[in-house]
Amino acid sequence: MTPTGIEAVFLANRDKLVRFLAARGAGDAAEDLVQDLWVKMAGRMDGPIANPLAYLYRAADMLMIDRYRSRRQAERRDQDWAEDQHLQEAGPEPPAERALVARQTAERVAATLTALGERPATVFRRARIEGIPQRQIAAELGVSISTVESDLRMAAHALAALKDQIG
């Protein structure tokens, strides 16, 4: 079966997409990104695209940016963890004091979530603490996935503000 539509455009321009991503800074990951793009395009079920080649280049660029952001977040996380380990080795707080601070912080987090309302607090706990998929939470609560995502954003903003207050 001969590919048609966006798949045909993808196959005809695959090497150009790899070179494009390599030139944009993807380096050795360019091949992986093009493979990710193929998987994404193969699953497309919506209508025709006015300019499929431009669409592919934009999608490839966005995949590269997403991978870059993800890598930077992981590096920051690792750096923060290393700094925390260094601080703990340098001289941790006495256990009783640390437990008190942790308990007070947990109470402030709980109060912040409660202030958002019952549904956002429930959505946050189910998604971030219990690890329940957003679709399942939406079905359980009888709301849309976008409502679940909105509640998660609201909780994340409130907790980020709390983190800034705590220092």
LINGIPE-V718052 format. One record per backbone hydrogen bond with DSSP energy under -1.0 kcal/mol. CO is the residue of the C=O (numbers start at 1). NH is the residue of the N-H. Records with the same first field share a line. If there is no record, write none. Layout:
CO=NH  NH
This chain:
4=7
5=9
6=10
7=11
8=12
9=13
13=17
14=18
15=19
16=20
17=21
18=22
19=23
20=24
21=26
22=25
26=29
27=30
29=33
30=34
31=35
32=36
33=37
34=38
35=39
36=40
37=41
38=42
39=43
41=44
51=55
52=56
53=57
54=58
55=59
56=60
57=61
58=62
59=63
60=64
61=65
62=66
63=67
64=68
65=69
66=70
67=71
68=72
69=73
70=74
71=75
72=76
73=77
74=78
75=79
76=80
77=81
78=82
79=83
80=84
81=85
82=86
83=87
84=88
85=89
86=90
87=91
94=98
95=99
96=100
97=101
98=102
99=103
100=104
101=105
102=106
103=107
104=108
105=109
106=110
107=111
108=112
109=113
110=114
111=115
114=117
117=121
118=122
119=123
120=124
121=125
122=126
123=127
124=128
125=129  130
126=132
133=137
134=138
135=139
136=140
137=141
138=142  143
144=148
145=149
146=150
147=151
148=152
149=153
150=154
151=155
152=156
153=157
154=158
155=159
156=160
157=161
158=162
159=163
160=164
161=165
162=166
163=167
